[in-house]
């Protein structure tokens, strides 16, 4: 809540001081204060906040899963794949499990590329349904 009147600001400062909360001086111009605050936020935080404010679902989760899905597709299509997935947004044990399953699928030489994609998709959907990441 913005406190535009000096008496409200003083009351808030006194209340914060009585609770031993740190008090910081702000700019006289609200836009400068907001710009300074927004500069300190991480880009993903700004994106999530903007999506929430507009009523859109968070695109961050979608982008993470899209990237991981593309990497898994590459892994399950090549039999000599030993690369670990590159994502810090999902738990390491989930990524390891998905990498292992993609490697197992890639080792089955009887599967066509389309069948490999279908099997990998089923694995990803099962993980997503189970709440993985």
PASEBA-1860 file (N, C-alpha, C; in nm, 3 decimals):
! residues 133
1> XXXXXXXX> 0.085/-0.117/0.000/0.000/0.000/0.000/0.089/0.123/0.000 ~ 0.058/0.217/-0.085/0.133/0.342/-0.091/0.082/0.438/0.015 ~ 0.175/0.501/0.080/0.140/0.601/0.180/0.179/0.737/0.122 ~ 0.081/0.811/0.077/0.109/0.937/0.009/0.116/1.055/0.103 ~ 0.064/1.042/0.223/0.063/1.154/0.316/0.171/1.135/0.423 ~ 0.233/1.245/0.458/0.341/1.241/0.556/0.300/1.182/0.689 ~ 0.178/1.214/0.735/0.136/1.161/0.865/0.121/1.008/0.860 ~ 0.077/0.954/0.746/0.066/0.807/0.731/0.205/0.744/0.727
9> XXXXXXXX> 0.298/0.810/0.658/0.434/0.760/0.649/0.500/0.760/0.787 ~ 0.477/0.866/0.862/0.535/0.875/0.996/0.477/0.767/1.086 ~ 0.346/0.746/1.079/0.283/0.641/1.161/0.338/0.503/1.126 ~ 0.356/0.478/0.997/0.411/0.349/0.954/0.555/0.333/1.002 ~ 0.634/0.441/0.994/0.773/0.435/1.038/0.782/0.409/1.188 ~ 0.695/0.474/1.265/0.693/0.453/1.410/0.652/0.310/1.445 ~ 0.552/0.258/1.374/0.509/0.120/1.398/0.620/0.023/1.364 ~ 0.689/0.045/1.251/0.799/-0.043/1.211/0.912/-0.036/1.313
17> XXXXXXXX> 0.942/0.084/1.361/1.048/0.101/1.460/1.013/0.030/1.590 ~ 0.887/0.037/1.630/0.846/-0.029/1.755/0.856/-0.182/1.744 ~ 0.849/-0.234/1.621/0.862/-0.378/1.598/1.004/-0.418/1.563 ~ 1.097/-0.323/1.571/1.238/-0.344/1.538/1.259/-0.385/1.393 ~ 1.171/-0.337/1.307/1.186/-0.361/1.164/1.276/-0.253/1.106 ~ 1.362/-0.291/1.012/1.449/-0.188/0.953/1.367/-0.088/0.872 ~ 1.408/0.037/0.879/1.340/0.143/0.806/1.439/0.200/0.705 ~ 1.397/0.212/0.582/1.483/0.269/0.479/1.414/0.390/0.418
25> XXXXXXXX> 1.494/0.492/0.396/1.439/0.610/0.332/1.414/0.580/0.185 ~ 1.310/0.636/0.131/1.280/0.615/-0.010/1.285/0.748/-0.083 ~ 1.280/0.739/-0.214/1.284/0.859/-0.296/1.155/0.938/-0.280 ~ 1.163/1.064/-0.309/1.043/1.148/-0.305/0.951/1.115/-0.421 ~ 1.009/1.068/-0.529/0.930/1.033/-0.646/0.899/0.883/-0.643 ~ 0.772/0.849/-0.641/0.730/0.710/-0.633/0.782/0.630/-0.752 ~ 0.787/0.688/-0.870/0.834/0.616/-0.989/0.981/0.578/-0.977 ~ 1.062/0.663/-0.917/1.204/0.632/-0.896/1.217/0.516/-0.798
33> XXXXXXXX> 1.138/0.520/-0.692/1.140/0.411/-0.593/1.099/0.280/-0.658 ~ 0.990/0.280/-0.735/0.944/0.159/-0.802/1.048/0.107/-0.900 ~ 1.110/0.197/-0.976/1.212/0.156/-1.073/1.331/0.091/-1.001 ~ 1.371/0.150/-0.888/1.482/0.092/-0.813/1.444/-0.047/-0.758 ~ 1.324/-0.059/-0.711/1.276/-0.189/-0.660/1.273/-0.293/-0.772 ~ 1.217/-0.257/-0.887/1.205/-0.352/-0.998/1.340/-0.392/-1.054 ~ 1.438/-0.302/-1.049/1.572/-0.333/-1.098/1.635/-0.444/-1.015 ~ 1.600/-0.452/-0.889/1.657/-0.554/-0.802/1.593/-0.691/-0.813
41> XXXXXXXX> 1.484/-0.702/-0.887/1.415/-0.831/-0.901/1.474/-0.913/-1.016 ~ 1.474/-1.042/-0.998/1.521/-1.132/-1.104/1.421/-1.131/-1.221 ~ 1.469/-1.150/-1.343/1.379/-1.148/-1.459/1.265/-1.249/-1.450 ~ 1.293/-1.369/-1.395/1.186/-1.469/-1.385/1.079/-1.426/-1.284 ~ 1.120/-1.353/-1.182/1.023/-1.301/-1.084/0.934/-1.196/-1.150 ~ 0.995/-1.108/-1.229/0.916/-1.007/-1.300/0.819/-1.072/-1.397 ~ 0.867/-1.173/-1.470/0.782/-1.243/-1.567/0.666/-1.312/-1.497 ~ 0.694/-1.381/-1.388/0.588/-1.450/-1.314/0.486/-1.350/-1.259
49> XXXXXXXX> 0.535/-1.238/-1.208/0.445/-1.135/-1.156/0.358/-1.074/-1.265 ~ 0.419/-1.049/-1.380/0.343/-0.992/-1.492/0.237/-1.090/-1.540 ~ 0.273/-1.217/-1.552/0.176/-1.318/-1.596/0.060/-1.329/-1.497 ~ 0.092/-1.328/-1.368/-0.011/-1.336/-1.266/-0.103/-1.214/-1.272 ~ -0.043/-1.097/-1.288/-0.123/-0.974/-1.293/-0.216/-0.973/-1.414 ~ -0.171/-1.033/-1.524/-0.254/-1.037/-1.645/-0.347/-1.158/-1.649 ~ -0.336/-1.246/-1.551/-0.422/-1.364/-1.547/-0.375/-1.477/-1.637 ~ -0.247/-1.473/-1.677/-0.191/-1.579/-1.762/-0.121/-1.682/-1.674
57> XXXXXXXX> -0.116/-1.807/-1.721/-0.037/-1.905/-1.645/0.112/-1.871/-1.656 ~ 0.188/-1.918/-1.563/0.332/-1.890/-1.561/0.400/-1.957/-1.680 ~ 0.467/-1.879/-1.762/0.534/-1.934/-1.879/0.669/-1.995/-1.843 ~ 0.720/-1.965/-1.725/0.849/-2.020/-1.684/0.847/-2.172/-1.679 ~ 0.744/-2.229/-1.618/0.733/-2.375/-1.611/0.721/-2.436/-1.749 ~ 0.643/-2.371/-1.833/0.627/-2.420/-1.970/0.761/-2.421/-2.042 ~ 0.837/-2.313/-2.030/0.966/-2.303/-2.099/1.066/-2.407/-2.047 ~ 1.066/-2.430/-1.917/1.157/-2.531/-1.860/1.124/-2.668/-1.917
65> XXXXXXXX> 0.996/-2.706/-1.914/0.957/-2.837/-1.965/0.979/-2.847/-2.116 ~ 0.959/-2.739/-2.189/0.985/-2.740/-2.332/1.132/-2.769/-2.360 ~ 1.220/-2.701/-2.289/1.363/-2.722/-2.306/1.403/-2.866/-2.270 ~ 1.354/-2.913/-2.157/1.386/-3.050/-2.113/1.331/-3.151/-2.213 ~ 1.212/-3.128/-2.265/1.153/-3.220/-2.363/1.237/-3.228/-2.489 ~ 1.284/-3.113/-2.537/1.371/-3.113/-2.656/1.500/-3.190/-2.630 ~ 1.557/-3.170/-2.512/1.680/-3.242/-2.479/1.655/-3.392/-2.469 ~ 1.542/-3.430/-2.409/1.509/-3.572/-2.397/1.485/-3.634/-2.535
73> XXXXXXXX> 1.423/-3.559/-2.625/1.400/-3.610/-2.759/1.534/-3.641/-2.827 ~ 1.629/-3.550/-2.813/1.761/-3.575/-2.872/1.826/-3.697/-2.809 ~ 1.815/-3.710/-2.677/1.876/-3.824/-2.608/1.815/-3.957/-2.650 ~ 1.684/-3.960/-2.664/1.621/-4.089/-2.696/1.635/-4.125/-2.844 ~ 1.678/-4.032/-2.928/1.695/-4.061/-3.070/1.835/-4.110/-3.106 ~ 1.932/-4.090/-3.017/2.069/-4.132/-3.047/2.114/-4.238/-2.948 ~ 2.169/-4.346/-2.999/2.206/-4.459/-2.913/2.335/-4.434/-2.834 ~ 2.415/-4.337/-2.875/2.540/-4.311/-2.804/2.530/-4.189/-2.712
81> XXXXXXXX> 2.411/-4.152/-2.678/2.391/-4.034/-2.593/2.429/-4.066/-2.448 ~ 2.514/-3.984/-2.393/2.551/-4.000/-2.252/2.546/-3.865/-2.181 ~ 2.491/-3.766/-2.246/2.485/-3.632/-2.191/2.375/-3.620/-2.086 ~ 2.407/-3.552/-1.978/2.306/-3.525/-1.876/2.224/-3.403/-1.921 ~ 2.104/-3.395/-1.872/2.017/-3.283/-1.906/2.069/-3.156/-1.842 ~ 2.053/-3.046/-1.914/2.097/-2.917/-1.863/1.981/-2.833/-1.814 ~ 1.946/-2.845/-1.688/1.842/-2.762/-1.629/1.863/-2.756/-1.479 ~ 1.859/-2.636/-1.425/1.872/-2.621/-1.280/1.738/-2.595/-1.215
89> XXXXXXXX> 1.631/-2.598/-1.296/1.498/-2.565/-1.244/1.420/-2.687/-1.197 ~ 1.463/-2.805/-1.235/1.396/-2.927/-1.193/1.488/-3.005/-1.100 ~ 1.433/-3.086/-1.012/1.516/-3.163/-0.918/1.613/-3.255/-0.992 ~ 1.733/-3.267/-0.939/1.838/-3.347/-1.002/1.797/-3.493/-1.016 ~ 1.728/-3.548/-0.914/1.687/-3.689/-0.924/1.584/-3.710/-1.034 ~ 1.496/-3.614/-1.057/1.400/-3.623/-1.167/1.472/-3.619/-1.302 ~ 1.568/-3.528/-1.315/1.644/-3.519/-1.440/1.723/-3.646/-1.466 ~ 1.781/-3.703/-1.360/1.857/-3.827/-1.375/1.766/-3.941/-1.418
97> XXXXXXXX> 1.649/-3.949/-1.358/1.552/-4.052/-1.394/1.508/-4.039/-1.540 ~ 1.479/-3.915/-1.582/1.438/-3.894/-1.721/1.551/-3.925/-1.819 ~ 1.673/-3.889/-1.782/1.789/-3.918/-1.866/1.807/-4.069/-1.882 ~ 1.794/-4.141/-1.772/1.808/-4.287/-1.776/1.701/-4.350/-1.864 ~ 1.577/-4.302/-1.852/1.469/-4.358/-1.934/1.489/-4.325/-2.082 ~ 1.538/-4.205/-2.111/1.566/-4.168/-2.250/1.677/-4.256/-2.307 ~ 1.778/-4.281/-2.225/1.888/-4.369/-2.269/1.836/-4.510/-2.294 ~ 1.751/-4.560/-2.205/1.694/-4.695/-2.224/1.614/-4.703/-2.354
105> XXXXXXXX> 1.537/-4.599/-2.382/1.458/-4.596/-2.505/1.551/-4.593/-2.626 ~ 1.658/-4.518/-2.617/1.751/-4.506/-2.730/1.822/-4.639/-2.760 ~ 1.835/-4.725/-2.660/1.904/-4.852/-2.679/1.820/-4.956/-2.752 ~ 1.690/-4.933/-2.761/1.602/-5.028/-2.830/1.605/-5.000/-2.980 ~ 1.684/-5.077/-3.052/1.703/-5.054/-3.196/1.580/-5.092/-3.279 ~ 1.484/-5.160/-3.220/1.364/-5.201/-3.293/1.261/-5.088/-3.302 ~ 1.281/-4.982/-3.227/1.185/-4.873/-3.228/1.217/-4.773/-3.338 ~ 1.113/-4.725/-3.403/1.130/-4.619/-3.502/1.145/-4.486/-3.427
113> XXXXXXXX> 1.193/-4.382/-3.494/1.202/-4.251/-3.427/1.068/-4.205/-3.370 ~ 0.960/-4.229/-3.443/0.827/-4.190/-3.395/0.788/-4.268/-3.269 ~ 0.819/-4.397/-3.267/0.787/-4.479/-3.149/0.870/-4.436/-3.028 ~ 0.994/-4.396/-3.054/1.077/-4.346/-2.944/1.017/-4.218/-2.886 ~ 0.974/-4.129/-2.974/0.911/-4.004/-2.927/0.784/-4.034/-2.846 ~ 0.705/-4.129/-2.895/0.582/-4.163/-2.824/0.612/-4.220/-2.686 ~ 0.713/-4.305/-2.677/0.747/-4.363/-2.547/0.803/-4.255/-2.453 ~ 0.887/-4.167/-2.508/0.943/-4.060/-2.424/0.833/-3.966/-2.379
121> XXXXXXXX> 0.738/-3.938/-2.467/0.626/-3.852/-2.431/0.546/-3.914/-2.317 ~ 0.524/-4.045/-2.325/0.449/-4.113/-2.219/0.523/-4.103/-2.086 ~ 0.656/-4.115/-2.089/0.736/-4.103/-1.967/0.724/-3.962/-1.908 ~ 0.735/-3.861/-1.995/0.726/-3.721/-1.950/0.588/-3.692/-1.892 ~ 0.483/-3.738/-1.961/0.347/-3.715/-1.911/0.324/-3.785/-1.779 ~ 0.379/-3.904/-1.763/0.365/-3.977/-1.635/0.433/-3.900/-1.522 ~ 0.553/-3.847/-1.551/0.623/-3.767/-1.449/0.547/-3.640/-1.415 ~ 0.494/-3.574/-1.518/0.418/-3.451/-1.494/0.292/-3.479/-1.414
129> XXXXX> 0.223/-3.589/-1.445/0.102/-3.626/-1.372/0.133/-3.662/-1.227 ~ 0.252/-3.717/-1.206/0.292/-3.757/-1.070/0.341/-3.636/-0.991 ~ 0.349/-3.521/-1.055/0.392/-3.401/-0.985/0.541/-3.377/-0.990 ~ 0.610/-3.443/-1.081/0.755/-3.426/-1.094/0.788/-3.290/-1.153 ~ 0.840/-3.200/-1.071/0.881/-3.068/-1.117/0.763/-2.981/-1.139
END
